[in-house]
Amino acid sequence: MRQPQAALIRGDTATTHHTANKQAPAAVAIEQARRLDPALRAFLSIRLDTGAPPHPGDAAESPLDGLPITVKGERCARSPGVQGLLRAGAVPIGVTTVPRGRRGYQTWGYTDRGPTRNPWRSDLSPGGSSAGAAVAVAAGIVPLSCGSDGAGSVRIPAAWCHVIGFKPSTGRAPTSDPTGLAVPGVLVREPALLQPWAAAVLPDWSPQTAMSEPPLAAAAWSATLGFAGPHLDPEVAEIAERAAQALCARAGLALSRPGVHLTDPESAWMTLRSSTSSAAERRLAQRTRHDNNNRLAELLQNFDLLLTPTTPGRAHGHDGPGTHLSVALTWGINLSGHPAVSVPAGFTADGCPVGLQIIARPRGEELLLQFVEDHVPPAPIAPLAQQAMTNLEP
């Protein structure tokens, strides 16, 4: 792992100076949040105390010490992942928005002041369910936001807000989801923050693994995974594929299009997510999961990474996605349990951010995050947020 850029990481909310007072960067982040949130609606509450007590630990040894972060929703402050970040010295400055209700998958955020706005285009949803988390990072309020990902809930807002969003393998981090589909996740602009997050949140994190494994050599591209064609926006697919080509060229990976033919995971995901599914329905869902896992295992014997668009289409408006299935390319990876990250791929002609999804072998986080740190550039702060910060200068 590269030497942590502590001053850069801690200071990118508004200052490049790290002080002995770990609350100072958090105070700056809170001020930025209070200035920007009336326009963005990314926060449910802005405060240093999010309900999670601080922990003693080896914070001085972590690049997360003093780092301002946000917590997703009111219920996540006491989650094991957040507690691990607190032990590393991170400082929560607020609770970010999620969708209303708990039905299925939802790709937006909401407050009593209205919907959460995308900082790249305010007429668009930022994605969800980690909606406010992605906005807080994209707007430069905090360098890192906690999220969770059960169907793409970190990767989709990362794609639509032009930041980096990562979910680990199923089983590597504690989760309160009884189905096991949802796992803790993280959103950042700076790739160098991903490994410190993993060290704080994944109990068996082992960075030495990346150094002992042979270098990555080959990647596979699929725009649809064999089933998402009806939802595919050709412009989004083209932008993501160009980004995949450029990334592989920088990293020295051979990029191939071997043909990926998975079974549509929609029915299996919905069945396993539901508490009312019958035993027969669950057996059929597990059969789909098993078959897709076998096909992915066979593919990843020959390729180190699988690359896809993060979403098959662009961000929808605040009126919702209609019949478009934004989760088509992400929820199957929750079903399979593979680690995956969304990185910025570019923009459509009308300014919609597009994400590139990178999928690795099960429990291959160490290699995946090292690859991202080495070859993915930091994401910029969204121009609308930069403009708002300028306009709001006292």
Secondary structure by P-SEA (a helix, b strand, c coil): ccccaaaaaaccccccccccccaaaaaaaaaaaaaccccccccccccccccbbbbbcccccccccccccccccccccccaaaaaaaaabbbbcbbbbbcccccccccccccccccccccccccccccccaaaaaaaaaaccccbbbbcccccaaaaaaaaacbbbbbcccccccccccccccccccccccccaaaaaaaacccccccccccccccccbbbbbcccccccccccaaaaaaaaaaaaaaaaaabbbbbccbbbbccaaaaaaaaacccccaaaaaaaaaaaaaaaaaaaaaaaaccccccccccccccccccccccccccccaaaaaabbbbbbccccccccbbbbbbbbbbcccaaaaaaaaaaaccccccccaaaaaaaaaacc
